[in-house]
Amino acid sequence: MAVHGVEPGEREAAQPFELDLDLEGSFAAAIATDQLVDTVDYGQVIGLAVSVVQGTSFQLLETLAAAVATRLLGEPGVEVSTVTVRKLRPPLPFDVASVGVTLTRERRR
């Protein structure tokens, strides 16, 4: 639940959102050791994404997705982050379950 949107009603109350997070990297150490310490801690990554979603407010889903994707690139081993953000039950004059965007960011080399 978070406050993001263009319309005044969207800026007044939290609405439901859904995110998909896809992370890419070599993860060679994790593959070799099979140890959590050598890879991305998904619980921590989800916490970071939630902190962006709930700790900021954007008008556009594109801006929200970019902020989450950029934040996840700060995690060790993550070279590419792809984030899909969906607003569930959007306030539209049509019967749609969700609207959303997918955005990919890569670590600069």
N, C-alpha and C positions, 0 to 999 in steps of 0.2 A: 504494500500500500504506500502510495506516494503522491505528491502534488506536482504534476507536469501537464502542460497543455496551453493552448492559445486562448480558448474561450474563457470568459469570466467565471463560469460555473466550474470549470476544470481547475481554476486557481484557488477555489474556496475550500475544497474538501479532497481528502486523499482518495485515490482511485486504485483499482487493482492493476498490477503490471506483472508480466511474466518475462523472464530472461532465459536465454540459452547462451552458454559460454563455451566456446571452443578454443582451446589453446594448442599452439604448435611449438615444438622445439625438438632438439635432438634427444634429450632425456637419456643420453648414453649411460650416465652414472646410475640412474635408477634401473635401467634395464640390466646392468651388470650386477647390481647389489640387491635388487628387490627390496629396498629400504625406503621408507617414507621420507627420511631425512635427505635423500638424494633426488627428490622430485618436488613437484608442486603439491602443496597441501590444499586439497579442494575445499575443505571447510574454511580455510583462511581466505581463499580466493572468493568464495561466495560471500563471506563477511565483508570483503573489500568492495565487491559489487553492490551489496546492500547499502553500505555506507555512502556510496556515491548516489544511488537511487534515492535514498531517504534523506541524505544530508544536503542535497542541492535541489534546485527547482529550475527546470528548463521549459521553454515553450515547445520545442520540437523533439520528437523521438530521436531524430538524427543526432542532435546535440547530446542527448542523454547517452545514446549508444556510443558515441565517440568518447565521451568522458569516461565511461566504464572501460572501454577497450584500451584507452591510453593508460588508465590506472593499472590495469592488469599487466601491461607490458613492463611495469616496474618490478614484477616478480622474477626472482632468479630463474633462469632457464627458459623463460617464455620469450619466444622470438616473434610469434604472430598471435594476435588475439582477435577472434571473430565473435561479435556480440549481436544477438538478435534480441530486440526489445519489442514486446507486444503490449498494447494497451487493451485490457480485457473490457468488454462491454462499453465501447467508446460511445460518447454522446453524439450519435449521428442519426439522421432521419431514416436510417435503413437498419434492417435486422441483420447485424453482423456480430460474430462472436469476438473478433479482435481485429486490430490493425497493427502493423508493425514494420520495422526496418531491420536490415542486417547490414553490419558495417565491419570491415576488417582494417586493422592497424598492424604495421610491422615495425619492429625495432630498427632504428636507424643504425647502420653499420659504419 
